[in-house]
Amino acid sequence: MTRSSSMARTLPQRPAPRNRARLAEIATPWLAVVREDPHAMIVAADTLCRFVAALFAAARVPAEDAALVADTLVRADLWGHSSHGVMRAPWYLDRLRTGVMTPVTAPETVVDAGAVAVIDGRDGVGQVIAHRAMNDAVARARRHGVGIVSVRFSNHHGALGYFTRMAAEQGCIGILAANGSPAMAPWGGRKKVIGNNPWSIAAPARRHAPMMLDIANTVVARGKIFLARQKGEPIPADWAIDADGRPTTDPVAALAGVILPMAGHKGYAISLMMDVLSGVLSGSGVMTEVNGPYQAEKRSGSGHFVMALDITRFGPLDAFEARIERMIAEIKAVPLAEGFEEVFYPGEIEARNEARHLRDGLDLPEKSVRDLVAAGAALGVAAPHGW
């Protein structure tokens, strides 16, 4: 399925979860957990992945799907995006416990029209739905040049770049947008009614890691504010306003208030249009109809817009990748501005972080580890030795 990859697959017919095999190849015999300071723990990525998969399996998620969810969360931590990493696992488990997210994901294709499909996720596990949708989009792109899958009634599915990279690894450009629960106000207002509605684009880059954009339309993803709360740290004053409309450095006040859009009115407008693609087009929830993964009692209503472009329909793949390489070379040859040591292309930092964290382990907030252990205790899953 994938043109070429240095990492073997371990999940049958799932092209994305590469790092589980990679973990087995690279993992060194250091201890599963080593104390670094009172507020963080160094955790071996493979140990973490197995434990998180066991948690979801204990919550009645089928083993293969549980492994996929664990891989998406740990991969986000490997990339350095802990806001979308295992910190979210207890939220997902709570949603499974209350029944607003279904452990056995059984999406239904309600429109099958050549290059276009619509899938009803039927409140299944978001990662499983997004994985199926991207694979479907790639398959349709192989037949038609473009594949578009619109998804309704899914759930939060972690870092979007995980799924767009699936397309890039198969010689396609992958595009994914999703809508989320209210996080920002319309420009000029102070009541949150619009999600941060993230979007991602990934493209193959031959000898380089895929070029990958994965952003929310707020100044920061709300998960980064949750992460600051986990760590007991303040946030920058330009991230959010509190419920009274005043700038705040308190993550708790920020979560009760409004996260600011990136680039002012432009971020607001982009986010609104992503909801058109993800929610309105699919027939899913829109704006205040969408609930977040931390809202354990409420159905998500999240929608996705998934697209794959078969590069070979536009011209030779080798020529495309050669142009990408020239882009990267030109970007990295630019003279440096004061205070910078290197210019990066989108996705490069994540690739470097992944290699480093696979080698040295993941530095997780101790509260995140405690939350995972507590979830394991509730589900009858023993924590790894030393936790």
C-alpha positions as CSV (number, residue, x, y, z in Angstrom):
1,M,0.0,0.0,0.0
2,T,2.8,2.4,0.8
3,R,5.4,3.2,-1.8
4,S,8.3,2.9,0.5
5,S,8.9,3.1,4.3
6,S,11.8,2.5,6.7
7,M,9.3,1.2,9.2
8,A,7.4,-2.1,8.9
9,R,3.7,-2.3,9.6
10,T,2.4,-4.2,12.5
11,L,-1.3,-3.5,12.3
12,P,-2.9,-5.4,9.4
13,Q,-4.2,-3.1,6.6
14,R,-3.4,0.0,8.6
15,P,-0.7,2.1,6.8
16,A,-0.3,4.8,9.5
17,P,0.9,3.2,12.7
18,R,4.5,2.9,11.8
19,N,6.1,3.7,15.1
20,R,5.1,0.4,16.8
21,A,7.5,-1.6,14.6
22,R,9.9,1.3,14.8
23,L,9.8,1.2,18.6
24,A,10.7,-2.5,18.5
25,E,13.6,-1.8,16.1
26,I,15.1,1.2,17.9
27,A,14.1,0.8,21.6
28,T,17.2,0.6,23.8
29,P,17.2,-1.4,27.1
30,W,16.7,1.6,29.3
31,L,14.3,1.3,32.2
32,A,10.6,1.9,31.5
33,V,10.5,5.0,33.8
34,V,13.3,7.1,35.2
35,R,12.5,10.0,37.6
36,E,13.9,13.3,36.2
37,D,12.3,15.8,38.5
38,P,9.4,16.0,40.9
39,H,7.0,17.2,38.1
40,A,7.9,15.0,35.1
41,M,8.7,11.4,34.3
42,I,10.8,9.9,31.5
43,V,8.8,7.2,29.9
44,A,9.8,4.7,27.3
45,A,7.5,5.2,24.2
46,D,7.0,1.5,23.6
47,T,6.0,0.8,27.2
48,L,3.6,3.8,27.1
49,C,2.1,2.6,23.8
50,R,1.4,-0.9,25.1
51,F,-0.1,0.4,28.4
52,V,-2.4,2.9,26.6
53,A,-3.5,0.2,24.2
54,A,-4.3,-2.1,27.1
55,L,-6.5,0.6,28.7
56,F,-8.6,0.9,25.6
57,A,-8.8,-2.9,25.1
58,A,-10.1,-3.1,28.7
59,A,-12.7,-0.5,27.8
60,R,-14.0,-3.0,25.2
61,V,-12.4,-1.3,22.2
62,P,-11.3,-4.1,19.8
63,A,-7.5,-4.9,20.1
64,E,-6.6,-3.5,16.7
65,D,-8.5,-0.3,17.2
66,A,-7.1,0.1,20.7
67,A,-3.6,-0.2,19.3
68,L,-4.4,2.4,16.7
69,V,-5.7,4.9,19.3
70,A,-2.6,4.3,21.5
71,D,-0.3,4.8,18.5
72,T,-2.0,8.1,17.5
73,L,-1.7,9.5,21.0
74,V,1.9,8.3,21.6
75,R,2.9,9.6,18.2
76,A,1.6,13.1,19.1
77,D,3.8,12.9,22.2
78,L,6.8,11.7,20.1
79,W,6.3,14.7,17.8
80,G,6.3,17.1,20.8
81,H,2.6,17.8,20.7
82,S,1.7,16.5,24.1
83,S,-1.5,18.6,24.0
84,H,-2.8,15.9,21.7
85,G,-1.0,13.0,23.3
86,V,-1.7,10.5,26.1
87,M,-3.0,13.3,28.3
88,R,-6.3,12.8,26.3
89,A,-6.6,9.1,26.9
90,P,-8.5,9.4,30.2
91,W,-11.0,11.8,28.5
92,Y,-11.6,9.3,25.8
93,L,-12.0,6.5,28.3
94,D,-14.5,8.5,30.3
95,R,-16.5,9.0,27.1
96,L,-16.5,5.2,26.5
97,R,-17.6,4.7,30.1
98,T,-20.6,7.0,29.8
99,G,-21.6,5.6,26.4
100,V,-21.4,8.8,24.3
101,M,-18.6,7.2,22.4
102,T,-19.1,3.6,21.1
103,P,-16.2,1.2,21.7
104,V,-16.9,-1.0,18.7
105,T,-16.8,1.5,15.8
106,A,-19.1,0.6,12.9
107,P,-19.2,3.6,10.5
108,E,-21.8,3.5,7.7
109,T,-21.2,4.8,4.2
110,V,-24.4,6.8,3.4
111,V,-23.2,8.3,0.1
112,D,-21.0,6.4,-2.4
113,A,-20.6,8.6,-5.5
114,G,-17.3,7.9,-7.2
115,A,-14.8,10.3,-6.0
116,V,-17.1,11.4,-3.2
117,A,-18.4,9.6,-0.1
118,V,-20.2,10.5,3.1
119,I,-19.6,8.4,6.2
120,D,-21.8,8.4,9.3
121,G,-19.4,7.6,12.2
122,R,-22.3,6.6,14.4
123,D,-20.4,8.0,17.5
124,G,-17.5,5.5,17.1
125,V,-13.9,6.1,18.1
126,G,-12.7,9.2,16.2
127,Q,-9.2,7.8,15.3
128,V,-10.8,4.6,13.8
129,I,-13.2,6.7,11.8
130,A,-10.6,9.1,10.6
131,H,-8.3,6.2,9.7
132,R,-11.0,4.5,7.6
133,A,-11.9,7.8,6.0
134,M,-8.4,8.6,4.9
135,N,-7.8,5.1,3.5
136,D,-11.1,5.5,1.6
137,A,-10.1,8.9,0.3
138,V,-6.8,7.5,-0.9
139,A,-8.5,4.6,-2.6
140,R,-10.9,6.9,-4.4
141,A,-8.0,9.2,-5.4
142,R,-6.3,6.2,-7.0
143,R,-9.4,5.7,-9.2
144,H,-10.5,9.3,-9.8
145,G,-7.4,11.4,-9.1
146,V,-9.2,12.9,-6.1
147,G,-11.0,11.3,-3.2
148,I,-13.2,13.3,-0.8
149,V,-14.8,11.7,2.2
150,S,-17.2,13.8,4.4
151,V,-17.7,12.4,7.9
152,R,-20.6,13.1,10.3
153,F,-21.0,12.2,13.9
154,S,-17.5,11.2,14.7
155,N,-15.4,12.0,17.8
156,H,-12.2,13.8,18.5
157,H,-9.4,12.0,16.8
158,G,-6.1,13.5,18.1
159,A,-3.5,15.1,15.9
160,L,-4.7,15.5,12.4
161,G,-1.2,15.2,10.9
162,Y,-1.2,11.5,11.8
163,F,-3.9,10.9,9.2
164,T,-2.7,13.3,6.5
165,R,0.7,11.7,6.7
166,M,-1.0,8.4,5.8
167,A,-1.8,9.9,2.4
168,A,1.7,11.3,2.0
169,E,3.2,8.0,2.7
170,Q,1.1,6.6,-0.2
171,G,2.2,9.1,-2.8
172,C,-0.8,11.5,-2.2
173,I,-1.4,14.9,-0.8
174,G,-3.6,14.5,2.3
175,I,-5.9,17.2,3.5
176,L,-8.1,16.9,6.7
177,A,-10.2,19.4,8.6
178,A,-12.3,18.9,11.7
179,N,-14.7,21.0,13.8
180,G,-14.6,21.1,17.5
181,S,-16.4,22.5,20.5
182,P,-16.7,26.2,21.0
183,A,-13.3,27.8,21.8
184,M,-13.3,31.2,20.3
185,A,-15.7,34.1,19.8
186,P,-16.6,35.6,16.5
187,W,-14.3,38.6,15.8
188,G,-15.4,41.5,18.0
189,G,-17.4,39.3,20.4
190,R,-16.6,37.7,23.8
191,K,-18.8,34.6,23.8
192,K,-17.3,31.4,22.5
193,V,-19.4,29.8,19.8
194,I,-16.8,28.7,17.2
195,G,-14.4,25.8,17.6
196,N,-10.6,26.1,16.9
197,N,-11.5,23.8,13.9
198,P,-8.0,22.4,13.0
199,W,-6.8,21.5,9.6
200,S,-3.8,19.6,8.2
201,I,-2.0,19.2,4.8
202,A,0.8,16.7,4.2
203,A,2.8,15.9,1.1
204,P,5.6,13.4,0.4
205,A,9.1,14.8,0.4
206,R,11.2,11.9,-0.9
207,R,14.3,11.6,1.3
208,H,12.9,14.0,3.9
209,A,10.1,13.4,6.3
210,P,6.8,14.4,4.8
211,M,6.0,18.2,4.6
212,M,3.2,18.6,7.1
213,L,1.0,21.4,8.4
214,D,-1.2,20.7,11.3
215,I,-2.7,23.8,13.0
216,A,-5.7,25.1,14.9
217,N,-7.1,28.5,14.1
218,T,-6.8,29.8,17.6
219,V,-3.5,31.3,18.8
220,V,-2.8,27.9,20.3
221,A,-4.7,24.6,20.4
222,R,-6.9,24.4,23.6
223,G,-4.9,21.2,24.5
224,K,-1.9,23.4,25.1
225,I,-3.8,25.3,27.8
226,F,-5.0,22.0,29.3
227,L,-1.3,20.9,29.3
228,A,-0.3,24.1,31.1
229,R,-3.0,23.4,33.7
230,Q,-1.6,19.8,34.0
231,K,1.9,21.3,34.7
232,G,0.6,24.1,36.9
233,E,2.2,26.7,34.6
234,P,1.0,30.1,33.5
235,I,0.2,30.8,29.8
236,P,1.2,33.8,27.8
237,A,-1.1,36.8,28.1
238,D,-1.9,36.8,24.4
239,W,-3.4,33.3,24.3
240,A,-6.8,33.9,25.9
241,I,-9.2,36.2,27.6
242,D,-11.2,35.3,30.7
243,A,-15.0,35.2,31.1
244,D,-15.0,39.0,31.6
245,G,-13.1,39.7,28.4
246,R,-9.7,40.5,30.1
247,P,-6.4,39.0,29.1
248,T,-5.3,36.2,31.4
249,T,-2.2,34.1,32.2
250,D,-4.2,31.6,34.3
251,P,-5.0,28.5,32.3
252,V,-8.1,27.7,34.4
253,A,-9.5,31.2,33.7
254,A,-8.6,30.8,30.0
255,L,-10.5,27.6,29.7
256,A,-13.5,29.2,31.3
257,G,-13.1,32.2,28.9
258,V,-12.3,32.5,25.2
259,I,-9.2,31.5,23.3
260,L,-8.1,34.1,20.9
261,P,-8.0,33.4,17.1
262,M,-4.7,33.4,15.3
263,A,-4.0,36.4,13.1
264,G,-7.1,38.2,14.5
265,H,-10.1,38.3,12.2
266,K,-8.4,36.1,9.7
267,G,-8.2,33.1,12.1
268,Y,-11.8,33.6,13.0
269,A,-12.9,33.5,9.4
270,I,-10.7,30.5,8.5
271,S,-12.1,28.6,11.5
272,L,-15.7,29.4,10.5
273,M,-15.0,28.1,6.9
274,M,-13.5,24.9,8.3
275,D,-16.7,24.3,10.1
276,V,-18.5,24.8,6.8
277,L,-16.4,22.0,5.3
278,S,-16.4,19.7,8.4
279,G,-19.8,20.3,9.9
280,V,-22.2,21.9,7.5
281,L,-21.2,19.9,4.4
282,S,-21.3,16.5,6.3
283,G,-24.6,17.1,8.1
284,S,-22.8,16.8,11.4
285,G,-22.9,19.2,14.4
286,V,-22.0,22.8,13.8
287,M,-20.5,25.4,16.2
288,T,-22.3,25.1,19.6
289,E,-23.7,21.7,18.6
290,V,-20.2,20.2,18.9
291,N,-18.9,19.0,22.2
292,G,-15.3,18.4,23.2
293,P,-13.6,15.2,24.2
294,Y,-13.4,16.3,27.9
295,Q,-17.2,16.6,28.1
296,A,-17.8,13.0,29.1
297,E,-21.6,13.2,29.2
298,K,-22.2,14.8,25.8
299,R,-22.3,13.4,22.3
300,S,-19.5,14.8,20.2
301,G,-21.2,15.6,16.9
302,S,-17.8,16.3,15.3
303,G,-17.5,16.2,11.6
304,H,-14.5,15.8,9.3
305,F,-13.5,16.8,5.8
306,V,-11.0,14.3,4.3
307,M,-9.3,14.7,0.9
308,A,-6.6,12.8,-0.9
309,L,-5.0,14.0,-4.2
310,D,-3.2,11.3,-6.3
311,I,0.0,13.2,-7.3
312,T,0.6,10.9,-10.3
313,R,-2.6,12.2,-11.9
314,F,-1.0,15.7,-12.1
315,G,2.4,14.5,-13.3
316,P,5.3,12.1,-12.4
317,L,5.7,11.5,-8.6
318,D,9.4,11.7,-8.9
319,A,9.2,15.2,-10.5
320,F,6.8,16.3,-7.7
321,E,9.2,15.1,-5.0
322,A,12.2,16.6,-6.7
323,R,10.4,20.0,-6.7
324,I,9.6,19.5,-3.0
325,E,13.2,18.8,-2.3
326,R,14.2,22.0,-4.1
327,M,11.7,24.0,-2.1
328,I,13.2,22.6,1.1
329,A,16.7,23.3,0.0
330,E,15.9,26.9,-0.9
331,I,14.0,27.4,2.4
332,K,16.9,26.1,4.5
333,A,19.4,28.2,2.6
334,V,17.8,31.5,3.6
335,P,20.0,33.7,5.8
336,L,19.1,33.5,9.4
337,A,17.3,36.2,11.3
338,E,18.7,37.3,14.6
339,G,18.1,34.8,17.4
340,F,17.6,31.8,15.1
341,E,19.9,28.9,14.5
342,E,18.1,27.1,11.7
343,V,15.1,27.4,9.4
344,F,12.7,24.4,9.4
345,Y,10.2,23.3,6.8
346,P,6.7,22.3,8.2
347,G,6.9,18.8,9.7
348,E,10.7,18.7,10.2
349,I,10.6,19.5,13.9
350,E,8.1,16.7,14.5
351,A,10.3,14.2,12.6
352,R,13.4,15.3,14.7
353,N,11.4,15.1,17.9
354,E,10.2,11.7,17.1
355,A,13.7,10.4,16.5
356,R,15.0,12.0,19.8
357,H,12.1,10.8,21.9
358,L,12.4,7.2,20.5
359,R,16.0,7.3,21.6
360,D,15.8,9.1,24.9
361,G,12.2,8.5,26.1
362,L,9.2,10.8,26.5
363,D,9.1,13.5,29.2
364,L,5.5,13.4,30.5
365,P,3.9,15.6,33.2
366,E,3.7,13.5,36.3
367,K,0.0,14.3,36.5
368,S,-0.6,12.8,33.1
369,V,1.1,9.6,34.2
370,R,-0.9,9.6,37.4
371,D,-4.1,10.0,35.4
372,L,-3.2,7.0,33.2
373,V,-2.4,4.9,36.3
374,A,-5.7,5.9,37.8
375,A,-7.5,4.9,34.6
376,G,-5.7,1.6,34.7
377,A,-6.8,0.9,38.3
378,A,-10.4,1.6,37.4
379,L,-10.2,-0.8,34.4
380,G,-8.1,-3.5,36.2
381,V,-5.0,-2.8,34.0
382,A,-1.8,-2.9,36.0
383,A,0.6,0.0,35.4
384,P,4.1,-0.7,34.1
385,H,6.7,-1.5,36.7
386,G,8.0,1.6,38.3
387,W,5.0,3.8,37.7
